Amino acid sequence: MKRFLQASIAVFITIGILEFVIHGYFLKDLYQETMSVWRPEVEMKSMMGLMWLGYLIFAPVFVFIYSKGYEAGKSKLAQGLRYGFWIGLLMNAMCSLVSYVVLPIPQALAISWFVAGMVESLAVGAVVGLTYQK
């Protein structure tokens, strides 16, 4: 249980930092180009608790699923990266493509979401791989 909690906290912190950096800095210009699609900034800020709740739900679920496929004796980093890749592909391909279809956003934003999501998934996969052990 201790390793599970440590890995969950590490994933929560990592995803929070990456989301802030990717969406707050790297994709900022694309978001400004598409301002009409998004809620006003004041409204988004008032709902930030829901975003953090999403991360709080994501982290232990991500670790739990990883724990079910964990193989003792194999490279922790390789297992985490493999897991991050497949979960990333599962989540990001669907979300990016569906968002592109239903929102009036440029293709560059949908592609950026996919690439950024894969980077995040690989990163949190590496984190869980290195922190979780049975």
For each residue, the residues with C-beta under 8 A, 3 or more apart:
1: 4 5
2: 5 6
3: 6 7 131 132 133 134
4: 1 7 8 60 63 64 67 132
5: 1 2 8 9
6: 2 3 9 10 131 132
7: 3 4 10 11 63 66 127 128 131 132
8: 4 5 11 12 59 60 62 63
9: 5 6 12 13 59
10: 6 7 13 14 127 128 131
11: 7 8 14 15 58 59 62 63 124 127 128
12: 8 9 15 16 55 56 58 59
13: 9 10 16 17
14: 10 11 17 18 123 124 127
15: 11 12 18 19 55 58 59 120 124
16: 12 13 19 20 52 55
17: 13 14 20 21
18: 14 15 21 22 119 120 123 124
19: 15 16 22 23 51 55 120
20: 16 17 23 24
21: 17 18 24 25 26
22: 18 19 25 26 27 116 119 120
23: 19 20 26 27 28 31 116
24: 20 21 28
25: 21 22 28
26: 21 22 23 112 116
27: 22 23 30 31 109 112 113 116
28: 23 24 25 31 32
29: 32 33
30: 27 33 34 106 108 109 112
31: 23 27 28 34 35 38 109
32: 28 29 35
33: 29 30 106
34: 30 31 37 38 104 105 106 109
35: 31 32 38
36: 104
37: 34 103 104 105
38: 31 34 35 44
39: 43 44 47
40: 43 44
41: 44 45
42: 45 46
43: 39 40 46 47
44: 38 39 40 41 47 48
45: 41 42 48
46: 42 43
47: 39 43 44 50 51
48: 44 45 51 52
49: 52 53
50: 47 53 54
51: 19 47 48 54 55
52: 16 48 49 55 56
53: 49 50 56 57
54: 50 51 57 58
55: 12 15 16 19 51 52 58 59
56: 12 52 53 59 60
57: 53 54 60 61
58: 11 12 15 54 55 61 62
59: 8 9 11 12 15 55 56 62 63
60: 4 8 56 57 63 64
61: 57 58 64 65
62: 8 11 58 59 65 66 87 124 128
63: 4 7 8 11 59 60 66 67 128 132
64: 4 60 61 67 68
65: 61 62 68 69 83 87
66: 7 62 63 69 70 80 83 125 128 129 132
67: 4 63 64 70 132 134
68: 64 65
69: 65 66 79 83
70: 66 67 79 132 133 134
71: 74 79
72: 133 134
73:
74: 71 78 79
75: 78 79
76: 79 80 129 130 132 133
77: 80 81 126 129 130
78: 74 75 81 82 129
79: 69 70 71 74 75 76 82 83 129
80: 66 76 77 83 84 125 126 127 128 129 130
81: 77 78 84 85 122 125 126 129
82: 78 79 85 86 125
83: 65 66 69 79 80 86 87 125 128 129
84: 80 81 87 88 121 122 123 124 125 126 128 129
85: 81 82 88 89 118 121 122 125
86: 82 83 89 90
87: 62 65 83 84 90 91 121 125
88: 84 85 91 92 117 118 120 121 122 125
89: 85 86 92 93 118 121
90: 86 87 93 94
91: 87 88 94 95 117 121
92: 88 89 95 96 113 114 117 118 121
93: 89 90 96 97 114
94: 90 91 97 98
95: 91 92 98 99 113 117
96: 92 93 99 100 110 111 113 114 117
97: 93 94 100 101 110
98: 94 95 101 102
99: 95 96 102 103 105 110 113
100: 96 97 103 105 107 109 110
101: 97 98
102: 98 99
103: 37 99 100
104: 34 36 37
105: 34 37 99 100 109 110
106: 30 33 34 109 110
107: 100 110 111
108: 30 111 112
109: 27 30 31 34 100 105 106 112 113
110: 96 97 99 100 105 106 107 113 114
111: 96 107 108 114 115
112: 26 27 30 108 109 115 116
113: 27 92 95 96 99 109 110 116 117
114: 92 93 96 110 111 117 118
115: 111 112 118 119
116: 22 23 26 27 112 113 119 120
117: 88 91 92 95 96 113 114 120 121
118: 85 88 89 92 114 115 121 122
119: 18 22 115 116 122 123
120: 15 18 19 22 88 116 117 123 124
121: 84 85 87 88 89 91 92 117 118 124 125
122: 81 84 85 88 118 119 125 126
123: 14 18 84 119 120 126 127
124: 11 14 15 18 62 84 120 121 127 128
125: 66 80 81 82 83 84 85 87 88 121 122 128 129
126: 77 80 81 84 122 123 129 130
127: 7 10 11 14 80 123 124 130 131
128: 7 10 11 62 63 66 80 83 84 124 125 131 132
129: 66 76 77 78 79 80 81 83 84 125 126 132
130: 76 77 80 126 127
131: 3 6 7 10 127 128
132: 3 4 6 7 63 66 67 70 76 128 129
133: 3 70 72 76
134: 3 67 70 72
